[in-house]
Amino acid sequence: MAYDLFVGDSPKHKNENQFVGNIEYEEHPAVLKLLKRKDHFFLNRLANIYEDQCFGQQELHEAQDLLHEMMLVKDLSKAEKMMVYKLIAFISYGLKVGMPLYGIAD
């Protein structure tokens, strides 16, 4: 099971949205570890991989700020670092194209 991330106009038109990546079930513990380090709405919502999510531009800016801060944490595990970089890539693309980021439970 994966949590797919798309950028587009609506989560209802999955085939018309741009697929930007996914969070595999095996990667989910890294999201939970990041959430333990910092309680933040973005990580809270990503932690629930069984519900679809929509992140607007303002939320993406706030999430990007959080993740940039987390890049500097010295004791992140390799899995946590990889997840931070992965999430920054997803968020950056959504901000670049000026569209919401949708997390779709798969």
C-alpha positions as semicolon CSV with decimal commas, in nm:
position;residue;x (nm);y (nm);z (nm)
1;M;0,000;0,000;0,000
2;A;0,124;0,346;-0,087
3;Y;0,011;0,697;-0,017
4;D;0,016;0,868;-0,356
5;L;0,082;1,239;-0,391
6;F;-0,054;1,443;-0,681
7;V;-0,059;1,807;-0,780
8;G;-0,368;1,930;-0,961
9;D;-0,706;2,093;-0,953
10;S;-0,906;1,824;-0,777
11;P;-0,847;1,488;-0,609
12;K;-1,151;1,352;-0,793
13;H;-0,967;1,369;-1,126
14;K;-0,672;1,150;-1,030
15;N;-0,586;1,069;-1,393
16;E;-0,572;1,439;-1,485
17;N;-0,346;1,536;-1,196
18;Q;0,032;1,522;-1,203
19;F;0,171;1,233;-1,001
20;V;0,470;1,357;-0,798
21;G;0,550;1,050;-0,589
22;N;0,438;0,831;-0,305
23;I;0,509;0,728;0,048
24;E;0,535;0,351;0,062
25;Y;0,391;0,167;0,359
26;E;0,745;0,068;0,461
27;E;0,841;0,437;0,474
28;H;0,553;0,535;0,700
29;P;0,748;0,482;1,026
30;A;0,982;0,765;0,918
31;V;0,682;1,002;0,901
32;L;0,579;0,891;1,251
33;K;0,930;0,948;1,385
34;L;0,935;1,299;1,238
35;L;0,596;1,365;1,396
36;K;0,735;1,259;1,736
37;R;1,010;1,515;1,694
38;K;0,776;1,795;1,590
39;D;0,399;1,800;1,629
40;H;0,290;1,984;1,315
41;F;-0,034;1,978;1,116
42;F;0,141;1,863;0,798
43;L;0,304;1,562;0,959
44;N;-0,013;1,484;1,156
45;R;-0,216;1,469;0,838
46;L;0,046;1,265;0,651
47;A;0,062;1,021;0,940
48;N;-0,295;0,914;0,867
49;I;-0,231;0,729;0,542
50;Y;-0,585;0,594;0,535
51;E;-0,746;0,934;0,467
52;D;-0,711;1,152;0,162
53;Q;-0,566;1,498;0,224
54;C;-0,544;1,830;0,042
55;F;-0,274;2,086;0,116
56;G;-0,325;2,437;-0,020
57;Q;-0,051;2,684;-0,105
58;Q;-0,034;2,844;0,241
59;E;-0,014;2,502;0,406
60;L;0,263;2,402;0,165
61;H;0,462;2,714;0,255
62;E;0,427;2,635;0,625
63;A;0,521;2,271;0,570
64;Q;0,823;2,373;0,364
65;D;0,944;2,599;0,647
66;L;0,909;2,311;0,894
67;L;1,096;2,066;0,674
68;H;1,377;2,313;0,604
69;E;1,424;2,343;0,980
70;M;1,417;1,965;1,017
71;M;1,695;1,931;0,756
72;L;1,928;2,088;1,011
73;V;1,851;1,844;1,294
74;K;2,175;1,658;1,348
75;D;2,047;1,331;1,494
76;L;1,795;1,236;1,224
77;S;1,817;0,874;1,115
78;K;1,888;0,797;0,750
79;A;1,519;0,710;0,694
80;E;1,408;1,037;0,855
81;K;1,648;1,240;0,639
82;M;1,532;1,066;0,324
83;M;1,169;1,135;0,416
84;V;1,242;1,504;0,484
85;Y;1,409;1,539;0,142
86;K;1,129;1,348;-0,028
87;L;0,860;1,565;0,130
88;I;1,049;1,883;0,041
89;A;1,055;1,770;-0,323
90;F;0,677;1,707;-0,326
91;I;0,603;2,039;-0,157
92;S;0,842;2,236;-0,377
93;Y;0,678;2,108;-0,691
94;G;0,331;2,202;-0,565
95;L;0,456;2,551;-0,482
96;K;0,634;2,587;-0,817
97;V;0,323;2,507;-1,020
98;G;0,095;2,694;-0,778
99;M;-0,146;2,407;-0,721
100;P;-0,263;2,207;-0,419
101;L;-0,091;1,885;-0,320
102;Y;-0,324;1,588;-0,273
103;G;-0,243;1,282;-0,068
104;I;-0,453;0,992;-0,189
105;A;-0,480;0,671;0,010
106;D;-0,413;0,385;-0,227
